[in-house]
Amino acid sequence: MEVNFLETLKTQPLLVIILFILGSISFLKISVSILRWVYVNFLRPPKNIKKYGSWALVTGSTDGIGKAFAFELAKKGLNLILVGRNPNKLNDVSSEIQTKFPKTQIKNVVFDLNGDLSEGIKKISDLTEELDVGILVNNAGVSYPYARYFHEVDNELLNNLIKVNVEAISKVTQAVLSGMLKRKKGAIVNIGSGASTIIPSYPLYAVYAATKAYVEQFSKCLYVEYKNSGIDVQCQAPLNVATKMASIKRSSFLVPSPTGYAKAGLRWLGYEPCCAPYWPHSLIWGLLYLLPESAVDPWILSFCLKIRKKGQFKDSQKKKI
């Protein structure tokens, strides 16, 4: 069989050339992909974010990734509109930022994205008409308290997930976008999730993953709609970050601190419509892309079932108290 194949190659030089060309193209594509990955993660310069405007608006700014973004934006010299539902926490964060960056102007907007949206949206609309808001970071989001099957998701949690992760992000974006269109410049960062972008499925977090899939597609569409209007729109899809929402206390190589993530996030601002800014997360993205879903899905399900078991145990302990 081997001899026949070699004889075929000798008698059919065209086949040899075609195989060589195909192999070369495949090698070239892989090489270009690797070189591009190195460039965008380590060599590509970040954009000058002050060109978008002198103010940035951050939702969910009192903790985790949102708070870290607020500090990093202030560090870059931008003034801030901080949106959150707890006035005391907003005041605390504002004081922390102004202690470290005294020149930063800060305006707080008390706005519960899970409550009546109309009043909060009006506040944001009025401020963005008055101020040169060049950057919007839609960070506020809701997840499950712990993993659970879809039939175990109660109506309150279901409504909260859809209202905050879908309705609120859409309306806040629309409110800020009008001012950006008038000024013909701006950047919108929507915090999505690796649960919908990087991982093929996220069982036991079905509604959360689905709402984040909305954020991704919403961002990609707006990227195309407004890229010729001077407005950059981007969905950032992190995996685990050491936040209260993720119930992770310590950062590690694969799990960045909120500050570590925010630094990476700002380096990617204004570029691709969808990305995983923290480079170890993008590595995982690439590895998962190579694996068949039939292998990844059972592993993710097993992992989430363990989270569900721990959550149910904690719930049972609370009921005993």
Backbone torsions as a table, in degrees:
resi	resn	phi	psi	omega
1	MET	NA	-42.8	-179.0
2	GLU	-66.6	-40.7	-179.9
3	VAL	-63.4	-43.1	179.1
4	ASN	-61.1	-39.2	-179.8
5	PHE	-65.5	-43.7	-180.0
6	LEU	-64.8	-39.3	178.0
7	GLU	-64.1	-37.0	178.6
8	THR	-63.1	-41.5	-179.8
9	LEU	-64.0	-37.9	-179.0
10	LYS	-67.2	-38.1	-176.4
11	THR	-85.1	-13.5	-178.7
12	GLN	-127.2	72.7	-178.5
13	PRO	-58.3	-28.2	179.3
14	LEU	-62.0	-38.9	178.6
15	LEU	-62.8	-40.5	178.6
16	VAL	-61.6	-44.2	-179.2
17	ILE	-63.2	-42.8	-179.6
18	ILE	-63.6	-44.8	179.3
19	LEU	-63.2	-39.9	178.5
20	PHE	-63.2	-43.2	-179.3
21	ILE	-64.5	-44.6	-179.8
22	LEU	-63.1	-43.1	178.2
23	GLY	-63.2	-40.6	179.8
24	SER	-65.2	-41.1	178.9
25	ILE	-63.2	-44.0	179.0
26	SER	-61.8	-44.5	179.0
27	PHE	-63.0	-42.1	-179.6
28	LEU	-63.6	-43.2	-179.7
29	LYS	-61.8	-44.2	179.4
30	ILE	-64.3	-43.0	-179.8
31	SER	-62.8	-44.0	179.3
32	VAL	-63.5	-41.4	179.1
33	SER	-61.6	-43.1	179.9
34	ILE	-66.2	-45.4	-179.8
35	LEU	-63.3	-40.2	178.6
36	ARG	-65.1	-41.4	179.0
37	TRP	-60.0	-42.9	178.1
38	VAL	-63.1	-43.2	-177.7
39	TYR	-63.3	-51.7	-173.8
40	VAL	-70.2	-27.1	-178.3
41	ASN	-88.4	-27.5	-173.0
42	PHE	-127.7	-22.1	-173.2
43	LEU	-115.3	-27.2	-176.6
44	ARG	-66.8	128.3	-179.5
45	PRO	-72.8	142.9	175.6
46	PRO	-69.5	156.4	178.2
47	LYS	-76.2	155.6	174.5
48	ASN	-76.9	98.0	-171.6
49	ILE	-70.9	-16.5	178.7
50	LYS	-70.2	-16.6	179.5
51	LYS	-68.0	-21.6	-179.2
52	TYR	-75.1	-28.4	-176.8
53	GLY	155.4	169.6	-174.7
54	SER	-91.6	-7.8	-179.4
55	TRP	-123.5	148.3	174.7
56	ALA	-128.6	142.0	178.2
57	LEU	-113.0	129.6	-177.7
58	VAL	-126.6	123.4	174.6
59	THR	-92.9	154.4	-176.9
60	GLY	60.9	44.6	-168.6
61	SER	-92.2	2.6	-175.2
62	THR	-93.7	-2.9	-177.9
63	ASP	-160.1	163.5	170.1
64	GLY	57.0	-137.4	-175.0
65	ILE	-62.9	-40.0	-179.7
66	GLY	-61.2	-45.2	178.4
67	LYS	-63.3	-42.2	179.6
68	ALA	-63.7	-41.2	176.4
69	PHE	-61.3	-40.8	-180.0
70	ALA	-59.9	-45.4	179.0
71	PHE	-63.2	-43.9	-178.0
72	GLU	-67.1	-37.0	177.6
73	LEU	-67.1	-39.9	176.6
74	ALA	-64.1	-39.0	178.1
75	LYS	-60.5	-32.5	179.3
76	LYS	-81.6	-2.1	176.1
77	GLY	97.0	13.1	179.1
78	LEU	-92.7	148.4	171.0
79	ASN	-82.7	160.0	-169.0
80	LEU	-128.2	140.7	164.2
81	ILE	-111.7	113.6	-176.8
82	LEU	-101.5	125.5	-178.0
83	VAL	-112.2	128.7	178.2
84	GLY	-164.3	164.9	-176.1
85	ARG	-91.5	-16.3	-176.1
86	ASN	-106.7	109.4	-176.7
87	PRO	-62.5	-35.3	179.5
88	ASN	-65.6	-43.4	178.5
89	LYS	-66.3	-37.9	177.3
90	LEU	-61.2	-43.9	178.6
91	ASN	-63.8	-39.7	179.8
92	ASP	-63.8	-45.3	179.9
93	VAL	-65.1	-42.4	178.5
94	SER	-59.1	-43.2	179.7
95	SER	-64.5	-41.9	178.8
96	GLU	-60.1	-45.5	-177.9
97	ILE	-66.9	-43.8	-177.1
98	GLN	-71.7	-25.2	174.3
99	THR	-66.7	-39.6	-178.4
100	LYS	-83.8	-34.1	-179.2
101	PHE	-129.7	80.6	-172.1
102	PRO	-58.8	-26.3	-176.7
103	LYS	-80.7	-9.7	-176.7
104	THR	-74.1	125.7	173.3
105	GLN	-86.8	138.1	-177.3
106	ILE	-134.2	134.0	172.9
107	LYS	-122.4	129.3	179.8
108	ASN	-97.3	138.1	175.7
109	VAL	-122.2	111.3	176.8
110	VAL	-79.9	114.7	-170.8
111	PHE	-153.1	113.2	175.9
112	ASP	-90.0	107.4	-177.1
113	LEU	-68.1	-9.6	176.9
114	ASN	-98.3	0.2	-179.2
115	GLY	-105.0	-143.3	178.8
116	ASP	-73.9	114.0	-174.7
117	LEU	-76.8	-27.2	-170.5
118	SER	-60.1	-43.5	-177.8
119	GLU	-67.5	-45.4	179.9
120	GLY	-64.8	-40.0	178.9
121	ILE	-63.7	-37.1	178.4
122	LYS	-64.7	-42.0	178.1
123	LYS	-59.0	-45.4	-179.4
124	ILE	-66.0	-42.1	179.4
125	SER	-60.6	-44.4	-179.7
126	ASP	-62.9	-42.4	-179.2
127	LEU	-68.1	-40.4	-178.3
128	THR	-73.4	-20.2	172.6
129	GLU	-75.0	-35.3	-175.2
130	GLU	-83.1	-35.0	-172.8
131	LEU	-112.7	157.9	179.5
132	ASP	-83.6	73.9	-178.0
133	VAL	-82.0	109.9	-175.7
134	GLY	-102.1	-20.3	-177.2
135	ILE	-131.2	133.4	173.6
136	LEU	-120.3	125.7	174.1
137	VAL	-112.8	103.2	177.1
138	ASN	-84.6	89.5	-175.9
139	ASN	-102.6	-29.6	-175.1
140	ALA	-56.9	133.8	179.6
141	GLY	-160.6	164.5	-179.3
142	VAL	-125.4	138.2	174.6
143	SER	-126.3	-177.4	175.5
144	TYR	-74.2	149.2	171.5
145	PRO	-60.5	-35.8	171.6
146	TYR	-163.3	169.7	-175.4
147	ALA	-60.6	142.6	178.3
148	ARG	-160.5	153.6	175.8
149	TYR	-66.5	155.5	-176.5
150	PHE	-58.1	-37.9	-178.3
151	HIS	-69.7	-11.8	178.1
152	GLU	-92.3	-4.8	179.3
153	VAL	-79.3	114.8	-178.5
154	ASP	-76.1	166.6	-175.6
155	ASN	-62.2	-37.4	-179.2
156	GLU	-62.3	-48.1	179.6
157	LEU	-64.8	-42.4	179.0
158	LEU	-58.2	-47.3	179.6
159	ASN	-65.0	-40.0	179.9
160	ASN	-62.6	-44.0	-179.3
161	LEU	-60.3	-45.8	-177.7
162	ILE	-71.5	-40.4	-176.8
163	LYS	-66.6	-46.9	-176.5
164	VAL	-78.6	-46.9	-172.7
165	ASN	-79.9	-19.0	-178.3
166	VAL	-118.3	-61.4	-174.5
167	GLU	-67.0	-48.6	-175.6
168	ALA	-64.9	-44.4	-179.0
169	ILE	-63.2	-34.8	179.1
170	SER	-67.4	-44.9	-175.7
171	LYS	-74.1	-36.1	176.2
172	VAL	-64.4	-43.6	178.9
173	THR	-60.4	-44.4	-179.7
174	GLN	-62.8	-38.5	-179.2
175	ALA	-65.9	-40.0	-177.3
176	VAL	-80.5	-31.4	-174.9
177	LEU	-61.8	-34.5	-176.6
178	SER	-60.8	-41.8	178.0
179	GLY	-67.6	-37.8	178.6
180	MET	-63.6	-39.1	179.5
181	LEU	-64.1	-38.6	178.4
182	LYS	-64.8	-38.8	-178.8
183	ARG	-86.8	-9.5	179.4
184	LYS	58.8	38.0	175.9
185	LYS	-163.9	152.5	178.8
186	GLY	159.4	164.7	176.7
187	ALA	-142.0	133.1	179.7
188	ILE	-120.2	125.1	176.3
189	VAL	-115.4	118.1	176.6
190	ASN	-105.6	121.9	-179.7
191	ILE	-81.9	108.1	177.2
192	GLY	-91.8	-137.0	-180.0
193	SER	-161.9	143.5	172.5
194	GLY	-62.0	-17.5	179.0
195	ALA	-62.2	-23.9	179.9
196	SER	-114.3	-17.3	-174.1
197	THR	-107.1	-47.7	-173.9
198	ILE	-89.3	-44.8	-177.2
199	ILE	-88.0	133.2	-176.7
200	PRO	-60.5	-35.7	173.3
201	SER	-150.0	157.3	-178.5
202	TYR	-131.5	73.6	-176.6
203	PRO	-62.1	147.4	-178.9
204	LEU	76.4	4.1	170.5
205	TYR	-136.2	37.8	-168.5
206	ALA	-56.4	-48.6	-175.8
207	VAL	-70.9	-40.3	177.1
208	TYR	-58.6	-50.6	-179.7
209	ALA	-61.2	-38.5	-179.6
210	ALA	-66.8	-39.7	178.3
211	THR	-67.0	-34.1	178.0
212	LYS	-73.6	-27.9	172.5
213	ALA	-65.1	-36.0	174.7
214	TYR	-61.1	-45.1	-179.5
215	VAL	-58.9	-42.1	179.9
216	GLU	-63.3	-50.9	-177.3
217	GLN	-67.7	-38.7	176.0
218	PHE	-56.7	-46.0	-178.3
219	SER	-66.8	-44.3	-179.5
220	LYS	-61.6	-40.6	179.4
221	CYS	-66.3	-44.4	179.4
222	LEU	-65.5	-33.7	177.1
223	TYR	-56.4	-45.4	-179.4
224	VAL	-72.7	-40.7	-177.2
225	GLU	-62.7	-37.8	-168.2
226	TYR	-116.8	4.0	-178.0
227	LYS	-64.6	-26.7	177.3
228	ASN	-87.4	2.2	178.2
229	SER	-106.8	11.9	178.4
230	GLY	82.2	13.6	-176.7
231	ILE	-116.3	122.8	178.3
232	ASP	-96.8	128.5	180.0
233	VAL	-121.1	136.2	-174.5
234	GLN	-146.3	139.0	170.5
235	CYS	-104.0	123.1	175.2
236	GLN	-101.6	130.4	-173.0
237	ALA	-119.6	84.0	178.4
238	PRO	-78.2	154.4	163.9
239	LEU	-86.1	-146.3	-176.2
240	ASN	-65.3	135.2	172.7
241	VAL	-126.1	146.1	-175.3
242	ALA	-73.8	82.6	-179.6
243	THR	-131.1	167.6	175.7
244	LYS	-63.2	-38.8	-178.8
245	MET	-60.6	-37.8	179.0
246	ALA	-85.7	-5.0	-178.5
247	SER	57.2	37.8	177.5
248	ILE	-120.4	121.9	-174.9
249	LYS	-89.7	-35.0	-174.3
250	ARG	-112.5	139.3	176.4
251	SER	-84.8	162.0	178.7
252	SER	-154.1	-173.9	-179.7
253	PHE	-58.4	-43.5	-178.4
254	LEU	-88.7	-15.6	-178.2
255	VAL	-122.4	96.2	-177.2
256	PRO	-72.6	159.4	169.4
257	SER	-72.1	162.4	176.4
258	PRO	-56.3	-38.2	178.6
259	THR	-65.8	-43.3	177.9
260	GLY	-60.2	-40.1	178.9
261	TYR	-68.6	-44.7	-177.2
262	ALA	-62.1	-37.9	177.0
263	LYS	-61.0	-45.1	178.1
264	ALA	-65.5	-40.2	-179.4
265	GLY	-60.1	-41.3	179.9
266	LEU	-69.5	-30.2	178.0
267	ARG	-66.5	-26.9	-179.2
268	TRP	-94.6	-10.7	-175.5
269	LEU	-57.0	130.9	176.5
270	GLY	92.0	0.9	-179.6
271	TYR	-104.4	-119.8	-173.1
272	GLU	-59.6	151.6	179.7
273	PRO	-69.9	-23.1	178.1
274	CYS	-145.8	133.4	-175.2
275	CYS	-157.8	164.9	170.3
276	ALA	-117.0	92.9	-168.9
277	PRO	-63.6	-31.7	-178.9
278	TYR	-80.3	114.7	-165.1
279	TRP	-60.3	-34.5	174.5
280	PRO	-61.1	-31.5	176.0
281	HIS	-66.2	-37.9	179.5
282	SER	-69.2	-29.9	174.5
283	LEU	-63.6	-45.8	177.9
284	ILE	-61.0	-40.2	177.2
285	TRP	-55.1	-47.9	-179.7
286	GLY	-63.9	-40.6	-179.9
287	LEU	-66.9	-42.5	179.5
288	LEU	-65.6	-31.2	179.0
289	TYR	-63.7	-29.6	-178.6
290	LEU	-80.3	-20.8	-176.6
291	LEU	-90.4	146.1	176.8
292	PRO	-71.5	145.1	179.5
293	GLU	-58.0	-31.1	-179.8
294	SER	-63.5	-21.5	176.8
295	ALA	-92.1	-35.6	-176.3
296	VAL	-76.6	-42.7	-175.2
297	ASP	-55.8	-48.6	179.8
298	PRO	-62.8	-35.1	178.7
299	TRP	-66.4	-44.7	178.5
300	ILE	-63.7	-41.6	179.0
301	LEU	-61.4	-44.7	179.1
302	SER	-60.8	-42.2	179.1
303	PHE	-62.5	-44.9	-177.8
304	CYS	-71.1	-31.6	176.4
305	LEU	-63.6	-35.3	176.6
306	LYS	-65.9	-40.3	177.4
307	ILE	-63.2	-42.1	179.0
308	ARG	-60.6	-43.5	-178.6
309	LYS	-63.2	-43.1	178.3
310	LYS	-64.9	-42.0	179.9
311	GLY	-63.7	-42.5	178.4
312	GLN	-64.7	-36.8	178.4
313	PHE	-64.8	-44.0	178.4
314	LYS	-62.9	-40.3	177.6
315	ASP	-61.5	-42.9	-179.4
316	SER	-66.0	-34.3	178.4
317	GLN	-67.8	-39.1	179.3
318	LYS	-64.1	-37.5	-178.7
319	LYS	-67.8	-25.3	-179.6
320	LYS	-77.0	-23.6	-178.2
321	ILE	-74.7	NA	NA
